[in-house]
Amino acid sequence: MSKENAVERIEYELTSLIRKAVFRDQSERKIGILERSAYLLMRQLDEGGPSRLKELAEAFQLDISTLSRQAAALESKGLIQRFSDPKDGRVSLFDLTEMGKEKLALDSRMRLEWYEGLLEGWTGEEKEVFGELLVRMNGAFDE
């Protein structure tokens, strides 16, 4: 690329990064054992605890029908479970099963090992700064 301004560079690099991540996720060189959507949903449940479908849909900025299909697929595989909310029996909550916790832990280890290799030549400070900037960028999407 020619001399571009910083925003043009960021736009191009993010677009390229997303393309590469999606390609890898859909190729035989995929990292981990879970599909990206399953991994993210399971991570959300692991970190946030039992959640309503509406809460999950809002967290991922997806419509409820999309999240419902994803949850049903994970439930049919025994990775998450649905149960009545003790505070309101008309509402269902979702949470990880023991098998879901095990698969998520395995997948997380595989992903972390891959990223550790990818960032092997980076200093600890570079990793910290990059992580902080990614958090900030993700937060900007939520505003």
CORHUPE-V931274 format. One record per residue. N is the residue number from 1. PHI is phi as a letter, one per 30 degrees, with the letter a starting at -180 (none if undefined). NEAR is the number of other ideal C-beta (glycine too) atoms within 8 Angstrom. Layout:
BEGIN
n=N phi=PHI near=NEAR
n=N phi=PHI near=NEAR
END
This chain:
BEGIN
n=1 phi=none near=4
n=2 phi=d near=3
n=3 phi=d near=2
n=4 phi=c near=8
n=5 phi=d near=5
n=6 phi=d near=6
n=7 phi=d near=6
n=8 phi=d near=8
n=9 phi=d near=10
n=10 phi=d near=8
n=11 phi=e near=8
n=12 phi=d near=10
n=13 phi=d near=8
n=14 phi=d near=9
n=15 phi=d near=8
n=16 phi=d near=8
n=17 phi=d near=8
n=18 phi=d near=8
n=19 phi=e near=8
n=20 phi=d near=8
n=21 phi=d near=8
n=22 phi=d near=8
n=23 phi=d near=8
n=24 phi=d near=10
n=25 phi=d near=10
n=26 phi=c near=6
n=27 phi=c near=7
n=28 phi=d near=3
n=29 phi=c near=5
n=30 phi=e near=8
n=31 phi=c near=8
n=32 phi=i near=10
n=33 phi=c near=6
n=34 phi=c near=10
n=35 phi=d near=6
n=36 phi=e near=7
n=37 phi=d near=7
n=38 phi=d near=12
n=39 phi=e near=13
n=40 phi=d near=9
n=41 phi=d near=15
n=42 phi=d near=16
n=43 phi=d near=10
n=44 phi=d near=12
n=45 phi=d near=16
n=46 phi=d near=9
n=47 phi=d near=6
n=48 phi=c near=8
n=49 phi=i near=6
n=50 phi=e near=7
n=51 phi=b near=13
n=52 phi=d near=10
n=53 phi=e near=12
n=54 phi=d near=7
n=55 phi=d near=9
n=56 phi=d near=15
n=57 phi=d near=13
n=58 phi=d near=7
n=59 phi=d near=9
n=60 phi=c near=10
n=61 phi=h near=6
n=62 phi=b near=7
n=63 phi=d near=6
n=64 phi=d near=9
n=65 phi=d near=6
n=66 phi=d near=9
n=67 phi=d near=14
n=68 phi=d near=9
n=69 phi=d near=8
n=70 phi=d near=11
n=71 phi=d near=14
n=72 phi=d near=8
n=73 phi=d near=9
n=74 phi=d near=13
n=75 phi=d near=12
n=76 phi=d near=6
n=77 phi=d near=6
n=78 phi=i near=7
n=79 phi=c near=12
n=80 phi=b near=14
n=81 phi=b near=8
n=82 phi=c near=8
n=83 phi=a near=8
n=84 phi=d near=7
n=85 phi=d near=11
n=86 phi=d near=4
n=87 phi=d near=3
n=88 phi=a near=5
n=89 phi=e near=6
n=90 phi=d near=4
n=91 phi=c near=8
n=92 phi=c near=9
n=93 phi=c near=11
n=94 phi=c near=14
n=95 phi=a near=11
n=96 phi=d near=12
n=97 phi=d near=10
n=98 phi=d near=6
n=99 phi=d near=8
n=100 phi=d near=14
n=101 phi=d near=10
n=102 phi=d near=8
n=103 phi=d near=12
n=104 phi=d near=14
n=105 phi=d near=8
n=106 phi=d near=10
n=107 phi=d near=12
n=108 phi=d near=10
n=109 phi=d near=8
n=110 phi=d near=11
n=111 phi=d near=11
n=112 phi=d near=8
n=113 phi=d near=8
n=114 phi=d near=9
n=115 phi=d near=8
n=116 phi=d near=8
n=117 phi=d near=7
n=118 phi=d near=6
n=119 phi=c near=8
n=120 phi=e near=6
n=121 phi=d near=3
n=122 phi=d near=8
n=123 phi=d near=5
n=124 phi=e near=6
n=125 phi=d near=6
n=126 phi=d near=8
n=127 phi=d near=10
n=128 phi=d near=8
n=129 phi=d near=8
n=130 phi=d near=9
n=131 phi=d near=8
n=132 phi=d near=8
n=133 phi=d near=8
n=134 phi=d near=8
n=135 phi=d near=8
n=136 phi=d near=8
n=137 phi=d near=9
n=138 phi=d near=8
n=139 phi=d near=8
n=140 phi=d near=7
n=141 phi=d near=6
n=142 phi=d near=6
n=143 phi=d near=4
END
